[in-house]
Amino acid sequence: MFYCEAMALSEHEKRLLDQMEAALLTEDPKLATTLSGTKMPISRNRNLLAIALLALGLVTIFGGLIAKVTFVGVIGFLVALSGLILLISSVGAAVKSTQAPRSPRKSFGLSDRLEKRWDERNTDQ
């Protein structure tokens, strides 16, 4: 049987990996977004659908108020709410996709601290 142990990357390997990732982002951004799991920029049709749902919901709310039918007002509220949620999510996704990729920075998160403790433990033995 083979025994594989997870090893941490050295600083040189991390820098090489970051350079390869940056090169991939510049050469083929569509492939990079596909591999990273992020979505492509949201189309204009989704924004128009969200605005149409919001307007339809507001019209339905006022229609329910004028007709004094509570059920119609509740349905209008749900339609307007779904349009608003769709609009917010599409605008947020568009803003995220237009931002420039961040340069790698040193972070001292939980995984970094655990990795450092693991390395210290292994060097002590």
C-alpha positions as CSV (number, residue, x, y, z in Angstrom):
1,M,0.0,0.0,0.0
2,F,1.0,3.5,-0.6
3,Y,1.1,6.0,2.2
4,C,0.7,9.6,1.2
5,E,1.2,12.4,3.7
6,A,-0.1,15.9,3.0
7,M,2.8,18.3,2.7
8,A,2.7,22.1,2.9
9,L,4.0,24.1,0.0
10,S,7.2,26.0,0.3
11,E,7.2,29.8,-0.2
12,H,8.8,29.3,-3.6
13,E,6.1,26.9,-4.6
14,K,3.4,29.2,-3.4
15,R,4.9,32.1,-5.4
16,L,5.0,29.9,-8.5
17,L,1.4,28.8,-8.0
18,D,0.3,32.4,-7.7
19,Q,2.2,33.4,-10.8
20,M,0.6,30.5,-12.7
21,E,-2.8,31.5,-11.5
22,A,-2.3,35.2,-12.5
23,A,-1.1,34.0,-16.0
24,L,-4.2,31.9,-16.4
25,L,-6.4,34.8,-15.4
26,T,-4.8,37.0,-18.0
27,E,-4.7,34.4,-20.8
28,D,-8.1,32.8,-20.5
29,P,-10.4,34.4,-18.0
30,K,-13.4,32.3,-19.0
31,L,-11.5,29.1,-18.2
32,A,-10.3,30.6,-14.9
33,T,-13.8,31.5,-13.9
34,T,-15.0,28.0,-14.9
35,L,-12.3,26.3,-12.9
36,S,-12.7,28.6,-9.9
37,G,-16.5,28.0,-9.8
38,T,-17.4,31.7,-10.0
39,K,-20.2,32.7,-12.3
40,M,-19.7,34.8,-15.4
41,P,-21.1,38.3,-15.4
42,I,-24.9,38.5,-15.2
43,S,-26.6,39.4,-18.4
44,R,-28.8,42.4,-18.9
45,N,-31.9,40.2,-19.4
46,R,-31.7,39.1,-15.8
47,N,-31.7,42.7,-14.6
48,L,-34.7,43.5,-16.8
49,L,-36.5,40.5,-15.5
50,A,-35.8,41.6,-11.9
51,I,-37.1,45.1,-12.6
52,A,-40.2,43.7,-14.3
53,L,-41.0,41.4,-11.4
54,L,-40.5,44.3,-9.0
55,A,-42.9,46.6,-11.0
56,L,-45.4,43.8,-11.4
57,G,-45.3,43.1,-7.7
58,L,-45.9,46.7,-6.8
59,V,-48.8,47.0,-9.3
60,T,-50.3,43.8,-7.8
61,I,-49.9,45.2,-4.3
62,F,-51.8,48.4,-5.2
63,G,-54.4,46.3,-7.1
64,G,-55.0,44.3,-4.0
65,L,-55.3,47.4,-1.9
66,I,-57.7,49.0,-4.3
67,A,-59.8,45.8,-4.6
68,K,-59.5,45.2,-0.9
69,V,-58.4,41.7,-1.4
70,T,-55.7,40.7,1.0
71,F,-54.6,37.6,-0.8
72,V,-53.8,39.5,-4.0
73,G,-51.7,42.0,-2.0
74,V,-49.8,39.2,-0.3
75,I,-49.1,37.6,-3.8
76,G,-48.0,41.0,-5.1
77,F,-45.6,41.4,-2.1
78,L,-44.1,38.0,-2.7
79,V,-43.6,38.8,-6.4
80,A,-42.0,42.2,-5.6
81,L,-39.8,40.6,-3.0
82,S,-38.5,38.0,-5.4
83,G,-37.8,40.7,-8.0
84,L,-35.9,42.8,-5.4
85,I,-33.9,39.7,-4.3
86,L,-33.1,38.9,-8.0
87,L,-32.1,42.5,-8.7
88,I,-29.8,42.7,-5.6
89,S,-28.1,39.4,-6.4
90,S,-27.6,40.3,-10.1
91,V,-26.1,43.7,-9.2
92,G,-23.9,42.2,-6.5
93,A,-22.6,39.5,-8.9
94,A,-21.9,42.1,-11.6
95,V,-20.0,44.3,-9.2
96,K,-17.9,41.3,-8.1
97,S,-17.1,40.3,-11.6
98,T,-15.9,43.7,-12.6
99,Q,-13.5,44.1,-9.7
100,A,-9.9,43.4,-10.5
101,P,-8.5,40.2,-9.0
102,R,-6.7,40.9,-5.8
103,S,-3.1,40.4,-5.4
104,P,-2.1,37.6,-3.0
105,R,-1.7,39.0,0.4
106,K,-0.4,37.5,3.6
107,S,-3.2,36.3,5.7
108,F,-3.0,34.9,9.2
109,G,-6.2,32.9,9.3
110,L,-7.0,29.7,11.1
111,S,-5.4,27.4,8.4
112,D,-2.2,29.4,8.5
113,R,-1.9,29.2,12.2
114,L,-2.7,25.5,12.2
115,E,-0.1,25.0,9.5
116,K,2.5,26.9,11.5
117,R,1.8,24.9,14.6
118,W,2.0,21.7,12.6
119,D,5.4,22.7,11.2
120,E,6.6,23.7,14.7
121,R,5.5,20.3,16.1
122,N,7.3,18.4,13.3
123,T,10.5,20.4,13.7
124,D,10.6,19.8,17.4
125,Q,10.6,16.0,17.0
